[in-house]
Amino acid sequence: MSKKLKTIPITMEDVSFVFNNNPGDFYYLISNCYCAQCKNKYQSSITNYTIRLNQLYDIELDGACLECGHRMGRYIETGDNLSTAKNAEAIWKTHSTLKELKIKKKT
């Protein structure tokens, strides 16, 4: 049984930072997704997606196929690349620090 990874929501600005301010790489990846409904060999695009960063510093998208509207996801392994992993780690740590500060402020 696999353990579900912790995730945090991130913005497109965060994604751009992870990809070293080159969001073109991200847009390429969301335009080449596999849809289980269309089954057209990674020619579908994911749309209306939410963006989450997991504790492995990978990006997870949950959205819908642009062609048929079927629910789809995309997993982008940014944690495997030294450059993108470093940026993703910075976002993860900043989010954790801000969360701790909010908790301390409430008490």
N, C-alpha and C positions, 0 to 999 in steps of 0.2 A: 504494500500500500504506500503510495507516494504522499509526501507531505506537501500541502499547498504553500506556495511561496508568499511571503508578505509583499504587498505592493503599495505604492503611493500614487495618487493622481499627479500628472505633470501637464504642463502647457506646451504649446507649439514653440514658445520661446525657449523652454527647457530642452525640447527636442533639437532645436537649432544649435543650442550650446553643446549638447552631446555630440552632434555631428560636426563640431568645430566650425560653427556658423556657415555650414554648407548644407542647407536643407534639401538640396537637389538629390542627394543620396537617399534621404528619407522618402521623397516623393517618387523616386524610381521604385522603391520597395513597396509602397502602397499601391502602385499601378500594376504590379506584377504579383498578384495573389491567386491562390487556388480556391475556387468555389466548389463545394461538394455538390451543389445543385447544377451548375453550368458544366462542370468537369471539362474546362477548356485549357488545361495545361498552363496554369499561371498567367492567364491573359485577362483575368478579372481585376477590377480595382475595388478597394475597400472604401466605403464612404460612411458618413455619420458615425464615426468611431470615437471611442473614448481612449485616452492614452494613459497608460500606467507604467511605472518603472518598478521592477521587482528587485528583491534583495540580491540577485545575481548581477544587477546593473543592466539587465536586458529590458527592452521595451515590449510591452504587450498591448495590442490593439484589439478592441471588440467593436464590431460594427456590422455593416451589411454590404452585400455585393451590389455594385453599381448597376449591373445588368439585370439581375432578377430579384433583388431585394432580400435574398436568403441571408440569414445570419452567418457571419464569418468572423474569423479572428486572424491575427497576424502576429507572429513572434519574431522579433528582430534581435539577434544576438549581439548587442553592443557591448556586452561584458567580456566578450572574447578578444576584442581589439584593444590593445594597450591605450591608444589615444582616446577612444570613445569611452572606455571603461573608467578612465581617470576623471573625465567630465561627468559621467553618470554618478560616480561615487561622490563627487562634490555636491551634486544635487541631492543625493540621498542623505548625506551628512547634514547639509543645510536644513533640509526638511525635518530631520530628527532634532536638531538643535532648536529650531523654531517651535516645534511641538513641546519640547521640554520647557522652553521659556513661557509658553502659554499656560502650561500646567502650574508653573511656579507663580505666575502672575495671579492666577485664580485663588491661590491659597494665601 
